[in-house]
């Protein structure tokens, strides 16, 4: 390990640590138990989506539609509930909508060969448009008890979003680290052609990652609606930015084959901590996106410098 | 245009290179003289390729100095090396697969005259490429895309591409020395022309006899140290092998006797039926159970195509297997595997290895489903089997958790071979299984292949290395597909 390696590896954690330390000094409340549990709660929505994003990224793809799918699922939930169906079928229908969007993404990418960036960009517009169209652009406040419980409820004091985040995180952890399917997915991300020759059904796996991602996006959308007390057609804006940043911060590589559940979870919590600190310091909310965007680019920059600076050959281009 | 700057001696002075705590090159001092073919010989993992890549500017950090004509130079980036005219041709051809042969040949040659090159018409590019291919008697269509070529042809194009750049120093890492019909003679002729121009040529290889035939000077590297540098005239093959592998034991490969061969053939035969749109190409081949069958074709690249067609990685031949009236003709590699037909590609990087997975996962890749309960892999079982397979091929057991990409090329190849042999295949198709494997591990590989056959597997091996093919096979099938030769019935030996 040379100096550059150490510097680039530690640069981002060091900057974040410095930032959080300066926050802690100026605003001691940041490290209070109450605030930290608040950070975890804020991390869990993006965390759930980022957990869904992680297998997509490991398989070498990307899903830009997560924010729109989250919003659409919540709107469908509210509309169904508004028609007089009870909470359970409405919630299940909302999850199925997310699943359906995932299936559409997955089929487009792995069976029709549309680049994931394009397919999910299209879905991003499509789902958002459907959400706006079906809600008439208005927030809908009839969201049912299940959604409210998922958003605001708690079990022995632990908020439900945190519990959902933990459950999906553990599921993904076990899948990636321990299961045959996890190894196959990493193999596809590392060398899809070799995986195909080795008899791995790469289409099914790749499609499956989008289905999982869509399902978790809708779950997050239902949870957000519960927290906000209404389904909003414009909710979930820029979730794709935050969730991709969390996955990449946690060691994911957009060229595929890399990423982990634990890393992504840590990335999501770190992002939430940064946001929370910015709120405590009374920084403009507009600044938040700027900072998150910069974090995303810095992670890539550090990785790129570590691999070999400006030389394109060393960055695997 | 390519530079012709380095006309003088290139001297390496106490070079060292480490990866992490592992020192790959240790105090290496060497001198290269213009117009001399210098062979660098060593076992897998001895540091040969690292030295080649260092000269090509892949590493930004190394210890020691490099002098050109007495002046210190820094080879810390590809750009630096290319400016000095140092080019590298590697085992895995670095070509743009979706571009034509012509486009690849001239890719990067026109550096510094961007406008000139972009105004160049496709026709003139094709013409120049055609001239260049003809110069080396390569019968290839310059407008064909690289992805249509066989590995061997890609290697030839890669070599020509380096030649077109008029290098002042050319590193050839693991040149395809075995090939008789195309690439070898091309390497010979490229070397001849370059040396006449005063180019330094460094051949990095573990194939002693062929290196001795070509090179003027040989240097042997072992565990990152230079152990000897001598003129070829003064070195015998045995001497060099002793230097490379001080502790080599000459392991004789166990062979099945002729009587056993007959016995085996009496029990179960597998017919491999080859069909092709041209009826003269249709064949029926008999594979004997318990035997290793070597497949040798003219032109040699077709052997690989036959194996690939059988598992539907390729579709050149309509081919199926017949076993006791039962017919196997898989529609995909997956179906072939389900029928127990395993294929190991010659193109390791593109088609066989999972560089990001651990050595353990690579070794047990085909076995994962059997090692799992409800889809969760039993780690203990997996380690036990991975250890056993690693031992069979001689992979250090402490490296089971390392990523495959951290292993040297030869060790990767052995890992992949163990992956196939460990899967208990019914039919095993090995495409150039000896690729990148050094002399010391060849007996291990041969024994492994033979053990596979002995365990009741039909093994078919294709290799352009005749010595290896004859060493490992019980029977060799020679197929001649050349239109000029009127031999419609294949000779068997």
Boltz contact constraints between the chains, C-beta under 6 A:
constraints:
  - contact:
      token1: [A, 2]
      token2: [B, 61]
      max_distance: 6.0
  - contact:
      token1: [A, 178]
      token2: [B, 376]
      max_distance: 6.0
  - contact:
      token1: [A, 178]
      token2: [B, 377]
      max_distance: 6.0
  - contact:
      token1: [A, 179]
      token2: [B, 375]
      max_distance: 6.0
  - contact:
      token1: [A, 179]
      token2: [B, 376]
      max_distance: 6.0
  - contact:
      token1: [A, 180]
      token2: [B, 368]
      max_distance: 6.0
  - contact:
      token1: [A, 180]
      token2: [B, 369]
      max_distance: 6.0
  - contact:
      token1: [A, 180]
      token2: [B, 372]
      max_distance: 6.0
  - contact:
      token1: [A, 180]
      token2: [B, 375]
      max_distance: 6.0
  - contact:
      token1: [A, 180]
      token2: [B, 377]
      max_distance: 6.0
  - contact:
      token1: [A, 183]
      token2: [B, 361]
      max_distance: 6.0
  - contact:
      token1: [A, 183]
      token2: [B, 368]
      max_distance: 6.0
  - contact:
      token1: [A, 186]
      token2: [B, 357]
      max_distance: 6.0
  - contact:
      token1: [A, 187]
      token2: [B, 354]
      max_distance: 6.0
  - contact:
      token1: [A, 187]
      token2: [B, 357]
      max_distance: 6.0
  - contact:
      token1: [A, 190]
      token2: [B, 354]
      max_distance: 6.0
  - contact:
      token1: [A, 190]
      token2: [B, 355]
      max_distance: 6.0
  - contact:
      token1: [A, 190]
      token2: [B, 356]
      max_distance: 6.0
  - contact:
      token1: [A, 191]
      token2: [B, 354]
      max_distance: 6.0
  - contact:
      token1: [A, 193]
      token2: [B, 350]
      max_distance: 6.0
  - contact:
      token1: [A, 193]
      token2: [B, 351]
      max_distance: 6.0
  - contact:
      token1: [A, 194]
      token2: [B, 351]
      max_distance: 6.0
  - contact:
      token1: [A, 194]
      token2: [B, 352]
      max_distance: 6.0
  - contact:
      token1: [A, 197]
      token2: [B, 313]
      max_distance: 6.0
  - contact:
      token1: [A, 197]
      token2: [B, 333]
      max_distance: 6.0
  - contact:
      token1: [A, 197]
      token2: [B, 351]
      max_distance: 6.0
  - contact:
      token1: [A, 199]
      token2: [B, 333]
      max_distance: 6.0
  - contact:
      token1: [A, 199]
      token2: [B, 334]
      max_distance: 6.0
  - contact:
      token1: [A, 199]
      token2: [B, 337]
      max_distance: 6.0
  - contact:
      token1: [A, 257]
      token2: [B, 356]
      max_distance: 6.0
  - contact:
      token1: [A, 311]
      token2: [B, 77]
      max_distance: 6.0
  - contact:
      token1: [A, 313]
      token2: [B, 78]
      max_distance: 6.0
